């Protein structure tokens, strides 16, 4: 048990290091999601994802034109 103190110190350091990175990423996620599907209100990052979304989730509908 010669490394008992070192182990406890290492656990404390790791706990402090891991505690800093934790937090909500909801704000960062909301910033990245800019396009909303008008049919199901799913939030997507860009127009290409919206077109892909329409192809898989709404195959009978046409995706809206890009509004830039």
N, CA, C, O and CB atoms as a CASP TS submission, in Angstrom:
PFRMAT TS
TARGET T0000
AUTHOR 0000-0000-0000
METHOD Language model
MODEL 1
PARENT N/A
ATOM      1  N   UNK     1       0.834  -1.187   0.000  1.00  0.00           N
ATOM      2  CA  UNK     1       0.000   0.000   0.000  1.00  0.00           C
ATOM      3  C   UNK     1       0.877   1.247   0.000  1.00  0.00           C
ATOM      4  O   UNK     1       0.568   2.229   0.675  1.00  0.00           O
ATOM      5  CB  UNK     1      -0.948   0.000   1.212  1.00  0.00           C
ATOM      6  N   UNK     2       1.938   1.207  -0.737  1.00  0.00           N
ATOM      7  CA  UNK     2       2.828   2.361  -0.790  1.00  0.00           C
ATOM      8  C   UNK     2       2.273   3.464  -1.673  1.00  0.00           C
ATOM      9  O   UNK     2       2.667   4.622  -1.534  1.00  0.00           O
ATOM     10  CB  UNK     2       4.193   1.946  -1.287  1.00  0.00           C
ATOM     11  N   UNK     3       1.374   3.129  -2.569  1.00  0.00           N
ATOM     12  CA  UNK     3       0.843   4.134  -3.478  1.00  0.00           C
ATOM     13  C   UNK     3      -0.516   4.658  -3.030  1.00  0.00           C
ATOM     14  O   UNK     3      -1.208   5.298  -3.821  1.00  0.00           O
ATOM     15  CB  UNK     3       0.737   3.564  -4.870  1.00  0.00           C
ATOM     16  N   UNK     4      -0.910   4.413  -1.817  1.00  0.00           N
ATOM     17  CA  UNK     4      -2.220   4.842  -1.332  1.00  0.00           C
ATOM     18  C   UNK     4      -2.419   6.337  -1.424  1.00  0.00           C
ATOM     19  O   UNK     4      -3.458   6.805  -1.890  1.00  0.00           O
ATOM     20  CB  UNK     4      -2.410   4.404   0.084  1.00  0.00           C
ATOM     21  N   UNK     5      -1.421   7.092  -0.977  1.00  0.00           N
ATOM     22  CA  UNK     5      -1.532   8.555  -1.008  1.00  0.00           C
ATOM     23  C   UNK     5      -1.527   9.062  -2.451  1.00  0.00           C
ATOM     24  O   UNK     5      -2.291   9.962  -2.802  1.00  0.00           O
ATOM     25  CB  UNK     5      -0.378   9.206  -0.208  1.00  0.00           C
ATOM     26  N   UNK     6      -0.666   8.483  -3.279  1.00  0.00           N
ATOM     27  CA  UNK     6      -0.614   8.898  -4.678  1.00  0.00           C
ATOM     28  C   UNK     6      -1.946   8.616  -5.379  1.00  0.00           C
ATOM     29  O   UNK     6      -2.414   9.414  -6.191  1.00  0.00           O
ATOM     30  CB  UNK     6       0.534   8.179  -5.406  1.00  0.00           C
ATOM     31  N   UNK     7      -2.541   7.473  -5.052  1.00  0.00           N
ATOM     32  CA  UNK     7      -3.813   7.108  -5.666  1.00  0.00           C
ATOM     33  C   UNK     7      -4.904   8.102  -5.281  1.00  0.00           C
ATOM     34  O   UNK     7      -5.682   8.529  -6.135  1.00  0.00           O
ATOM     35  CB  UNK     7      -4.219   5.689  -5.254  1.00  0.00           C
ATOM     36  N   UNK     8      -4.966   8.469  -4.014  1.00  0.00           N
ATOM     37  CA  UNK     8      -5.975   9.424  -3.544  1.00  0.00           C
ATOM     38  C   UNK     8      -5.776  10.785  -4.197  1.00  0.00           C
ATOM     39  O   UNK     8      -6.745  11.428  -4.601  1.00  0.00           O
ATOM     40  CB  UNK     8      -5.921   9.559  -2.013  1.00  0.00           C
ATOM     41  N   UNK     9      -4.527  11.226  -4.303  1.00  0.00           N
ATOM     42  CA  UNK     9      -4.241  12.516  -4.948  1.00  0.00           C
ATOM     43  C   UNK     9      -4.611  12.480  -6.425  1.00  0.00           C
ATOM     44  O   UNK     9      -5.166  13.441  -6.958  1.00  0.00           O
ATOM     45  CB  UNK     9      -2.756  12.884  -4.788  1.00  0.00           C
ATOM     46  N   UNK    10      -4.301  11.372  -7.078  1.00  0.00           N
ATOM     47  CA  UNK    10      -4.637  11.252  -8.497  1.00  0.00           C
ATOM     48  C   UNK    10      -6.151  11.264  -8.693  1.00  0.00           C
ATOM     49  O   UNK    10      -6.639  11.865  -9.650  1.00  0.00           O
ATOM     50  CB  UNK    10      -4.033   9.962  -9.089  1.00  0.00           C
ATOM     51  N   UNK    11      -6.895  10.622  -7.816  1.00  0.00           N
ATOM     52  CA  UNK    11      -8.345  10.623  -7.908  1.00  0.00           C
ATOM     53  C   UNK    11      -8.901  12.033  -7.718  1.00  0.00           C
ATOM     54  O   UNK    11      -9.843  12.429  -8.404  1.00  0.00           O
ATOM     55  CB  UNK    11      -8.943   9.672  -6.872  1.00  0.00           C
ATOM     56  N   UNK    12      -8.321  12.785  -6.794  1.00  0.00           N
ATOM     57  CA  UNK    12      -8.770  14.166  -6.572  1.00  0.00           C
ATOM     58  C   UNK    12      -8.503  15.020  -7.806  1.00  0.00           C
ATOM     59  O   UNK    12      -9.365  15.790  -8.231  1.00  0.00           O
ATOM     60  CB  UNK    12      -8.066  14.776  -5.342  1.00  0.00           C
ATOM     61  N   UNK    13      -7.296  14.883  -8.386  1.00  0.00           N
ATOM     62  CA  UNK    13      -6.957  15.657  -9.584  1.00  0.00           C
ATOM     63  C   UNK    13      -7.894  15.302 -10.737  1.00  0.00           C
ATOM     64  O   UNK    13      -8.381  16.189 -11.439  1.00  0.00           O
ATOM     65  CB  UNK    13      -5.489  15.406  -9.994  1.00  0.00           C
ATOM     66  N   UNK    14      -8.144  14.022 -10.932  1.00  0.00           N
ATOM     67  CA  UNK    14      -9.028  13.605 -12.019  1.00  0.00           C
ATOM     68  C   UNK    14     -10.454  14.101 -11.796  1.00  0.00           C
ATOM     69  O   UNK    14     -11.130  14.500 -12.744  1.00  0.00           O
ATOM     70  CB  UNK    14      -9.020  12.082 -12.154  1.00  0.00           C
ATOM     71  N   UNK    15     -10.905  14.076 -10.559  1.00  0.00           N
ATOM     72  CA  UNK    15     -12.249  14.564 -10.265  1.00  0.00           C
ATOM     73  C   UNK    15     -12.357  16.053 -10.583  1.00  0.00           C
ATOM     74  O   UNK    15     -13.361  16.487 -11.147  1.00  0.00           O
ATOM     75  CB  UNK    15     -12.609  14.304  -8.791  1.00  0.00           C
ATOM     76  N   UNK    16     -11.347  16.838 -10.235  1.00  0.00           N
ATOM     77  CA  UNK    16     -11.362  18.274 -10.532  1.00  0.00           C
ATOM     78  C   UNK    16     -11.321  18.515 -12.032  1.00  0.00           C
ATOM     79  O   UNK    16     -12.027  19.380 -12.550  1.00  0.00           O
ATOM     80  CB  UNK    16     -10.179  18.979  -9.853  1.00  0.00           C
ATOM     81  N   UNK    17     -10.488  17.744 -12.727  1.00  0.00           N
ATOM     82  CA  UNK    17     -10.349  17.907 -14.168  1.00  0.00           C
ATOM     83  C   UNK    17     -11.657  17.550 -14.875  1.00  0.00           C
ATOM     84  O   UNK    17     -12.074  18.259 -15.791  1.00  0.00           O
ATOM     85  CB  UNK    17      -9.197  17.036 -14.700  1.00  0.00           C
ATOM     86  N   UNK    18     -12.295  16.483 -14.470  1.00  0.00           N
ATOM     87  CA  UNK    18     -13.538  16.052 -15.104  1.00  0.00           C
ATOM     88  C   UNK    18     -14.706  16.961 -14.755  1.00  0.00           C
ATOM     89  O   UNK    18     -15.658  17.066 -15.528  1.00  0.00           O
ATOM     90  CB  UNK    18     -13.860  14.632 -14.702  1.00  0.00           C
ATOM     91  N   UNK    19     -14.649  17.609 -13.622  1.00  0.00           N
ATOM     92  CA  UNK    19     -15.737  18.477 -13.198  1.00  0.00           C
ATOM     93  C   UNK    19     -15.803  19.738 -14.061  1.00  0.00           C
ATOM     94  O   UNK    19     -16.891  20.270 -14.280  1.00  0.00           O
ATOM     95  CB  UNK    19     -15.571  18.853 -11.725  1.00  0.00           C
ATOM     96  N   UNK    20     -14.683  20.218 -14.547  1.00  0.00           N
ATOM     97  CA  UNK    20     -14.662  21.454 -15.328  1.00  0.00           C
ATOM     98  C   UNK    20     -15.415  21.303 -16.641  1.00  0.00           C
ATOM     99  O   UNK    20     -16.114  22.231 -17.047  1.00  0.00           O
ATOM    100  CB  UNK    20     -13.230  21.880 -15.602  1.00  0.00           C
ATOM    101  N   UNK    21     -15.297  20.173 -17.313  1.00  0.00           N
ATOM    102  CA  UNK    21     -15.896  19.994 -18.623  1.00  0.00           C
ATOM    103  C   UNK    21     -17.378  19.712 -18.604  1.00  0.00           C
ATOM    104  O   UNK    21     -18.021  19.767 -19.652  1.00  0.00           O
ATOM    105  CB  UNK    21     -15.218  18.908 -19.321  1.00  0.00           C
ATOM    106  N   UNK    22     -17.932  19.418 -17.471  1.00  0.00           N
ATOM    107  CA  UNK    22     -19.346  19.060 -17.424  1.00  0.00           C
ATOM    108  C   UNK    22     -20.210  20.302 -17.471  1.00  0.00           C
ATOM    109  O   UNK    22     -19.828  21.376 -17.006  1.00  0.00           O
ATOM    110  CB  UNK    22     -19.658  18.248 -16.167  1.00  0.00           C
ATOM    111  N   UNK    23     -21.360  20.127 -18.035  1.00  0.00           N
ATOM    112  CA  UNK    23     -22.299  21.234 -18.137  1.00  0.00           C
ATOM    113  C   UNK    23     -23.252  20.964 -19.277  1.00  0.00           C
ATOM    114  O   UNK    23     -23.098  19.989 -20.011  1.00  0.00           O
ATOM    115  CB  UNK    23     -21.565  22.574 -18.341  1.00  0.00           C
ATOM    116  N   UNK    24     -24.212  21.806 -19.420  1.00  0.00           N
ATOM    117  CA  UNK    24     -25.221  21.630 -20.448  1.00  0.00           C
ATOM    118  C   UNK    24     -24.692  22.095 -21.802  1.00  0.00           C
ATOM    119  O   UNK    24     -24.049  23.139 -21.908  1.00  0.00           O
ATOM    120  CB  UNK    24     -26.499  22.392 -20.081  1.00  0.00           C
ATOM    121  N   UNK    25     -24.970  21.310 -22.820  1.00  0.00           N
ATOM    122  CA  UNK    25     -24.593  21.689 -24.175  1.00  0.00           C
ATOM    123  C   UNK    25     -25.815  22.121 -24.978  1.00  0.00           C
ATOM    124  O   UNK    25     -25.756  22.226 -26.203  1.00  0.00           O
ATOM    125  CB  UNK    25     -23.882  20.529 -24.876  1.00  0.00           C
ATOM    126  N   UNK    26     -26.904  22.367 -24.292  1.00  0.00           N
ATOM    127  CA  UNK    26     -28.128  22.729 -24.987  1.00  0.00           C
ATOM    128  C   UNK    26     -27.981  24.052 -25.740  1.00  0.00           C
ATOM    129  O   UNK    26     -28.491  24.195 -26.851  1.00  0.00           O
ATOM    130  CB  UNK    26     -29.278  22.817 -24.000  1.00  0.00           C
ATOM    131  N   UNK    27     -27.287  25.014 -25.138  1.00  0.00           N
ATOM    132  CA  UNK    27     -27.108  26.304 -25.806  1.00  0.00           C
ATOM    133  C   UNK    27     -26.262  26.145 -27.061  1.00  0.00           C
ATOM    134  O   UNK    27     -26.589  26.715 -28.102  1.00  0.00           O
ATOM    135  CB  UNK    27     -26.459  27.321 -24.854  1.00  0.00           C
ATOM    136  N   UNK    28     -25.183  25.382 -26.976  1.00  0.00           N
ATOM    137  CA  UNK    28     -24.315  25.170 -28.130  1.00  0.00           C
ATOM    138  C   UNK    28     -25.052  24.409 -29.221  1.00  0.00           C
ATOM    139  O   UNK    28     -24.866  24.681 -30.407  1.00  0.00           O
ATOM    140  CB  UNK    28     -23.046  24.413 -27.720  1.00  0.00           C
ATOM    141  N   UNK    29     -25.884  23.463 -28.826  1.00  0.00           N
ATOM    142  CA  UNK    29     -26.654  22.688 -29.792  1.00  0.00           C
ATOM    143  C   UNK    29     -27.682  23.573 -30.491  1.00  0.00           C
ATOM    144  O   UNK    29     -27.879  23.463 -31.702  1.00  0.00           O
ATOM    145  CB  UNK    29     -27.350  21.505 -29.101  1.00  0.00           C
ATOM    146  N   UNK    30     -28.326  24.434 -29.744  1.00  0.00           N
ATOM    147  CA  UNK    30     -29.349  25.309 -30.311  1.00  0.00           C
ATOM    148  C   UNK    30     -28.752  26.281 -31.325  1.00  0.00           C
ATOM    149  O   UNK    30     -29.407  26.632 -32.306  1.00  0.00           O
ATOM    150  CB  UNK    30     -30.057  26.081 -29.202  1.00  0.00           C
ATOM    151  N   UNK    31     -27.523  26.714 -31.096  1.00  0.00           N
ATOM    152  CA  UNK    31     -26.869  27.634 -32.026  1.00  0.00           C
ATOM    153  C   UNK    31     -26.618  26.956 -33.363  1.00  0.00           C
ATOM    154  O   UNK    31     -26.738  27.585 -34.414  1.00  0.00           O
ATOM    155  CB  UNK    31     -25.550  28.149 -31.438  1.00  0.00           C
ATOM    156  N   UNK    32     -26.267  25.668 -33.325  1.00  0.00           N
ATOM    157  CA  UNK    32     -25.939  24.940 -34.546  1.00  0.00           C
ATOM    158  C   UNK    32     -27.155  24.524 -35.355  1.00  0.00           C
ATOM    159  O   UNK    32     -27.027  24.285 -36.555  1.00  0.00           O
ATOM    160  CB  UNK    32     -25.143  23.732 -34.207  1.00  0.00           C
ATOM    161  N   UNK    33     -28.321  24.428 -34.748  1.00  0.00           N
ATOM    162  CA  UNK    33     -29.520  23.985 -35.450  1.00  0.00           C
ATOM    163  C   UNK    33     -30.282  25.198 -35.965  1.00  0.00           C
ATOM    164  O   UNK    33     -30.926  25.916 -35.199  1.00  0.00           O
ATOM    165  CB  UNK    33     -30.419  23.127 -34.526  1.00  0.00           C
ATOM    166  N   UNK    34     -30.198  25.415 -37.265  1.00  0.00           N
ATOM    167  CA  UNK    34     -30.748  26.642 -37.830  1.00  0.00           C
ATOM    168  C   UNK    34     -31.946  26.413 -38.752  1.00  0.00           C
ATOM    169  O   UNK    34     -32.713  27.346 -38.990  1.00  0.00           O
ATOM    170  CB  UNK    34     -29.678  27.364 -38.582  1.00  0.00           C
ATOM    171  N   UNK    35     -32.131  25.191 -39.281  1.00  0.00           N
ATOM    172  CA  UNK    35     -33.203  24.912 -40.227  1.00  0.00           C
ATOM    173  C   UNK    35     -34.248  24.044 -39.532  1.00  0.00           C
ATOM    174  O   UNK    35     -33.895  23.102 -38.822  1.00  0.00           O
ATOM    175  CB  UNK    35     -32.656  24.212 -41.513  1.00  0.00           C
ATOM    176  N   UNK    36     -35.516  24.348 -39.728  1.00  0.00           N
ATOM    177  CA  UNK    36     -36.599  23.584 -39.109  1.00  0.00           C
ATOM    178  C   UNK    36     -37.480  22.999 -40.202  1.00  0.00           C
ATOM    179  O   UNK    36     -37.884  23.698 -41.131  1.00  0.00           O
ATOM    180  CB  UNK    36     -37.435  24.474 -38.143  1.00  0.00           C
ATOM    181  N   UNK    37     -37.773  21.716 -40.081  1.00  0.00           N
ATOM    182  CA  UNK    37     -38.668  21.044 -41.016  1.00  0.00           C
ATOM    183  C   UNK    37     -40.082  21.581 -40.784  1.00  0.00           C
ATOM    184  O   UNK    37     -40.588  21.510 -39.664  1.00  0.00           O
ATOM    185  CB  UNK    37     -38.613  19.480 -40.838  1.00  0.00           C
ATOM    186  N   UNK    38     -40.726  22.117 -41.823  1.00  0.00           N
ATOM    187  CA  UNK    38     -42.061  22.687 -41.629  1.00  0.00           C
ATOM    188  C   UNK    38     -43.142  21.635 -41.359  1.00  0.00           C
ATOM    189  O   UNK    38     -44.217  21.976 -40.865  1.00  0.00           O
ATOM    190  CB  UNK    38     -42.444  23.491 -42.842  1.00  0.00           C
ATOM    191  N   UNK    39     -42.877  20.379 -41.670  1.00  0.00           N
ATOM    192  CA  UNK    39     -43.883  19.339 -41.474  1.00  0.00           C
ATOM    193  C   UNK    39     -43.846  18.793 -40.047  1.00  0.00           C
ATOM    194  O   UNK    39     -44.869  18.767 -39.363  1.00  0.00           O
ATOM    195  CB  UNK    39     -43.673  18.202 -42.476  1.00  0.00           C
ATOM    196  N   UNK    40     -42.652  18.353 -39.594  1.00  0.00           N
ATOM    197  CA  UNK    40     -42.573  17.709 -38.275  1.00  0.00           C
ATOM    198  C   UNK    40     -41.822  18.543 -37.244  1.00  0.00           C
ATOM    199  O   UNK    40     -41.648  18.108 -36.106  1.00  0.00           O
ATOM    200  CB  UNK    40     -41.907  16.362 -38.403  1.00  0.00           C
ATOM    201  N   UNK    41     -41.378  19.732 -37.629  1.00  0.00           N
ATOM    202  CA  UNK    41     -40.709  20.683 -36.718  1.00  0.00           C
ATOM    203  C   UNK    41     -39.380  20.170 -36.166  1.00  0.00           C
ATOM    204  O   UNK    41     -38.937  20.624 -35.111  1.00  0.00           O
ATOM    205  CB  UNK    41     -41.627  21.010 -35.563  1.00  0.00           C
ATOM    206  N   UNK    42     -38.737  19.231 -36.861  1.00  0.00           N
ATOM    207  CA  UNK    42     -37.419  18.750 -36.464  1.00  0.00           C
ATOM    208  C   UNK    42     -36.382  19.815 -36.806  1.00  0.00           C
ATOM    209  O   UNK    42     -36.424  20.405 -37.885  1.00  0.00           O
ATOM    210  CB  UNK    42     -37.080  17.399 -37.161  1.00  0.00           C
ATOM    211  N   UNK    43     -35.455  20.055 -35.887  1.00  0.00           N
ATOM    212  CA  UNK    43     -34.415  21.049 -36.121  1.00  0.00           C
ATOM    213  C   UNK    43     -33.214  20.377 -36.780  1.00  0.00           C
ATOM    214  O   UNK    43     -32.772  19.311 -36.353  1.00  0.00           O
ATOM    215  CB  UNK    43     -34.000  21.741 -34.795  1.00  0.00           C
ATOM    216  N   UNK    44     -32.699  21.010 -37.817  1.00  0.00           N
ATOM    217  CA  UNK    44     -31.568  20.478 -38.579  1.00  0.00           C
ATOM    218  C   UNK    44     -30.512  21.573 -38.731  1.00  0.00           C
ATOM    219  O   UNK    44     -30.796  22.760 -38.572  1.00  0.00           O
ATOM    220  CB  UNK    44     -32.029  19.951 -39.977  1.00  0.00           C
ATOM    221  N   UNK    45     -29.292  21.145 -39.044  1.00  0.00           N
ATOM    222  CA  UNK    45     -28.179  22.088 -39.095  1.00  0.00           C
ATOM    223  C   UNK    45     -28.128  22.887 -40.386  1.00  0.00           C
ATOM    224  O   UNK    45     -27.772  24.065 -40.358  1.00  0.00           O
ATOM    225  CB  UNK    45     -26.889  21.356 -38.917  1.00  0.00           C
ATOM    226  N   UNK    46     -28.475  22.281 -41.517  1.00  0.00           N
ATOM    227  CA  UNK    46     -28.350  23.007 -42.776  1.00  0.00           C
ATOM    228  C   UNK    46     -29.357  22.490 -43.802  1.00  0.00           C
ATOM    229  O   UNK    46     -30.103  21.548 -43.538  1.00  0.00           O
ATOM    230  CB  UNK    46     -26.922  22.885 -43.324  1.00  0.00           C
ATOM    231  N   UNK    47     -29.365  23.121 -44.973  1.00  0.00           N
ATOM    232  CA  UNK    47     -30.324  22.794 -46.020  1.00  0.00           C
ATOM    233  C   UNK    47     -30.111  21.383 -46.557  1.00  0.00           C
ATOM    234  O   UNK    47     -31.083  20.703 -46.886  1.00  0.00           O
ATOM    235  CB  UNK    47     -30.225  23.800 -47.153  1.00  0.00           C
ATOM    236  N   UNK    48     -28.868  20.930 -46.652  1.00  0.00           N
ATOM    237  CA  UNK    48     -28.590  19.585 -47.159  1.00  0.00           C
ATOM    238  C   UNK    48     -29.201  18.531 -46.238  1.00  0.00           C
ATOM    239  O   UNK    48     -29.763  17.545 -46.715  1.00  0.00           O
ATOM    240  CB  UNK    48     -27.069  19.359 -47.296  1.00  0.00           C
ATOM    241  N   UNK    49     -29.099  18.727 -44.953  1.00  0.00           N
ATOM    242  CA  UNK    49     -29.713  17.790 -44.016  1.00  0.00           C
ATOM    243  C   UNK    49     -31.228  17.819 -44.139  1.00  0.00           C
ATOM    244  O   UNK    49     -31.881  16.790 -43.968  1.00  0.00           O
ATOM    245  CB  UNK    49     -29.293  18.113 -42.578  1.00  0.00           C
ATOM    246  N   UNK    50     -31.792  18.974 -44.432  1.00  0.00           N
ATOM    247  CA  UNK    50     -33.236  19.072 -44.623  1.00  0.00           C
ATOM    248  C   UNK    50     -33.662  18.270 -45.849  1.00  0.00           C
ATOM    249  O   UNK    50     -34.675  17.571 -45.812  1.00  0.00           O
ATOM    250  CB  UNK    50     -33.667  20.546 -44.768  1.00  0.00           C
ATOM    251  N   UNK    51     -32.902  18.364 -46.926  1.00  0.00           N
ATOM    252  CA  UNK    51     -33.217  17.600 -48.136  1.00  0.00           C
ATOM    253  C   UNK    51     -33.120  16.101 -47.849  1.00  0.00           C
ATOM    254  O   UNK    51     -33.991  15.337 -48.263  1.00  0.00           O
ATOM    255  CB  UNK    51     -32.264  17.991 -49.296  1.00  0.00           C
ATOM    256  N   UNK    52     -32.062  15.673 -47.139  1.00  0.00           N
ATOM    257  CA  UNK    52     -31.914  14.266 -46.764  1.00  0.00           C
ATOM    258  C   UNK    52     -33.068  13.828 -45.852  1.00  0.00           C
ATOM    259  O   UNK    52     -33.585  12.719 -45.985  1.00  0.00           O
ATOM    260  CB  UNK    52     -30.554  14.034 -46.061  1.00  0.00           C
ATOM    261  N   UNK    53     -33.459  14.697 -44.938  1.00  0.00           N
ATOM    262  CA  UNK    53     -34.560  14.418 -44.016  1.00  0.00           C
ATOM    263  C   UNK    53     -35.859  14.210 -44.797  1.00  0.00           C
ATOM    264  O   UNK    53     -36.617  13.282 -44.513  1.00  0.00           O
ATOM    265  CB  UNK    53     -34.721  15.570 -42.992  1.00  0.00           C
ATOM    266  N   UNK    54     -36.108  15.063 -45.767  1.00  0.00           N
ATOM    267  CA  UNK    54     -37.308  14.920 -46.578  1.00  0.00           C
ATOM    268  C   UNK    54     -37.289  13.600 -47.334  1.00  0.00           C
ATOM    269  O   UNK    54     -38.321  12.939 -47.455  1.00  0.00           O
ATOM    270  CB  UNK    54     -37.438  16.091 -47.554  1.00  0.00           C
ATOM    271  N   UNK    55     -36.118  13.209 -47.847  1.00  0.00           N
ATOM    272  CA  UNK    55     -36.020  11.952 -48.587  1.00  0.00           C
ATOM    273  C   UNK    55     -36.344  10.740 -47.734  1.00  0.00           C
ATOM    274  O   UNK    55     -36.920   9.773 -48.231  1.00  0.00           O
ATOM    275  CB  UNK    55     -34.643  11.802 -49.162  1.00  0.00           C
ATOM    276  N   UNK    56     -35.984  10.775 -46.461  1.00  0.00           N
ATOM    277  CA  UNK    56     -36.209   9.607 -45.610  1.00  0.00           C
ATOM    278  C   UNK    56     -37.509   9.681 -44.814  1.00  0.00           C
ATOM    279  O   UNK    56     -38.170   8.658 -44.642  1.00  0.00           O
ATOM    280  CB  UNK    56     -35.054   9.443 -44.663  1.00  0.00           C
ATOM    281  N   UNK    57     -37.889  10.837 -44.331  1.00  0.00           N
ATOM    282  CA  UNK    57     -39.063  10.952 -43.453  1.00  0.00           C
ATOM    283  C   UNK    57     -40.336  11.385 -44.175  1.00  0.00           C
ATOM    284  O   UNK    57     -41.439  11.023 -43.765  1.00  0.00           O
ATOM    285  CB  UNK    57     -38.771  11.929 -42.353  1.00  0.00           C
ATOM    286  N   UNK    58     -40.184  12.158 -45.247  1.00  0.00           N
ATOM    287  CA  UNK    58     -41.341  12.666 -45.979  1.00  0.00           C
ATOM    288  C   UNK    58     -41.136  12.419 -47.482  1.00  0.00           C
ATOM    289  O   UNK    58     -41.030  13.381 -48.243  1.00  0.00           O
ATOM    290  CB  UNK    58     -41.558  14.191 -45.688  1.00  0.00           C
ATOM    291  N   UNK    59     -41.079  11.178 -47.921  1.00  0.00           N
ATOM    292  CA  UNK    59     -40.709  10.893 -49.315  1.00  0.00           C
ATOM    293  C   UNK    59     -41.731  11.394 -50.344  1.00  0.00           C
ATOM    294  O   UNK    59     -41.368  11.615 -51.500  1.00  0.00           O
ATOM    295  CB  UNK    59     -40.525   9.408 -49.488  1.00  0.00           C
ATOM    296  N   UNK    60     -42.976  11.574 -49.961  1.00  0.00           N
ATOM    297  CA  UNK    60     -43.987  12.034 -50.917  1.00  0.00           C
ATOM    298  C   UNK    60     -44.023  13.545 -51.061  1.00  0.00           C
ATOM    299  O   UNK    60     -44.685  14.071 -51.956  1.00  0.00           O
ATOM    300  CB  UNK    60     -45.346  11.543 -50.502  1.00  0.00           C
ATOM    301  N   UNK    61     -43.325  14.237 -50.198  1.00  0.00           N
ATOM    302  CA  UNK    61     -43.302  15.712 -50.228  1.00  0.00           C
ATOM    303  C   UNK    61     -42.013  16.198 -50.877  1.00  0.00           C
ATOM    304  O   UNK    61     -41.008  15.487 -50.905  1.00  0.00           O
ATOM    305  CB  UNK    61     -43.436  16.301 -48.791  1.00  0.00           C
ATOM    306  N   UNK    62     -42.060  17.414 -51.396  1.00  0.00           N
ATOM    307  CA  UNK    62     -40.856  18.045 -51.956  1.00  0.00           C
ATOM    308  C   UNK    62     -40.269  18.993 -50.915  1.00  0.00           C
ATOM    309  O   UNK    62     -41.009  19.719 -50.251  1.00  0.00           O
ATOM    310  CB  UNK    62     -41.182  18.813 -53.285  1.00  0.00           C
ATOM    311  N   UNK    63     -38.935  18.993 -50.768  1.00  0.00           N
ATOM    312  CA  UNK    63     -38.336  19.924 -49.793  1.00  0.00           C
ATOM    313  C   UNK    63     -38.510  21.368 -50.244  1.00  0.00           C
ATOM    314  O   UNK    63     -38.507  21.646 -51.444  1.00  0.00           O
ATOM    315  CB  UNK    63     -36.836  19.613 -49.593  1.00  0.00           C
ATOM    316  N   UNK    64     -38.660  22.286 -49.302  1.00  0.00           N
ATOM    317  CA  UNK    64     -38.808  23.698 -49.669  1.00  0.00           C
ATOM    318  C   UNK    64     -37.537  24.244 -50.292  1.00  0.00           C
ATOM    319  O   UNK    64     -36.441  23.744 -50.037  1.00  0.00           O
ATOM    320  CB  UNK    64     -39.184  24.532 -48.447  1.00  0.00           C
ATOM    321  N   UNK    65     -37.692  25.266 -51.107  1.00  0.00           N
ATOM    322  CA  UNK    65     -36.533  25.898 -51.722  1.00  0.00           C
ATOM    323  C   UNK    65     -35.688  26.570 -50.639  1.00  0.00           C
ATOM    324  O   UNK    65     -36.199  26.992 -49.601  1.00  0.00           O
ATOM    325  CB  UNK    65     -36.971  26.929 -52.801  1.00  0.00           C
ATOM    326  N   UNK    66     -34.413  26.657 -50.900  1.00  0.00           N
ATOM    327  CA  UNK    66     -33.500  27.258 -49.913  1.00  0.00           C
ATOM    328  C   UNK    66     -33.829  28.737 -49.779  1.00  0.00           C
ATOM    329  O   UNK    66     -33.923  29.460 -50.771  1.00  0.00           O
ATOM    330  CB  UNK    66     -31.999  27.061 -50.327  1.00  0.00           C
ATOM    331  N   UNK    67     -34.002  29.171 -48.550  1.00  0.00           N
ATOM    332  CA  UNK    67     -34.374  30.573 -48.287  1.00  0.00           C
ATOM    333  C   UNK    67     -33.206  31.312 -47.673  1.00  0.00           C
ATOM    334  O   UNK    67     -33.187  31.571 -46.470  1.00  0.00           O
ATOM    335  CB  UNK    67     -35.605  30.657 -47.355  1.00  0.00           C
ATOM    336  N   UNK    68     -32.222  31.655 -48.507  1.00  0.00           N
ATOM    337  CA  UNK    68     -31.043  32.386 -48.024  1.00  0.00           C
ATOM    338  C   UNK    68     -30.989  33.756 -48.615  1.00  0.00           C
ATOM    339  O   UNK    68     -30.066  34.518 -48.324  1.00  0.00           O
ATOM    340  CB  UNK    68     -29.766  31.638 -48.349  1.00  0.00           C
TER
END
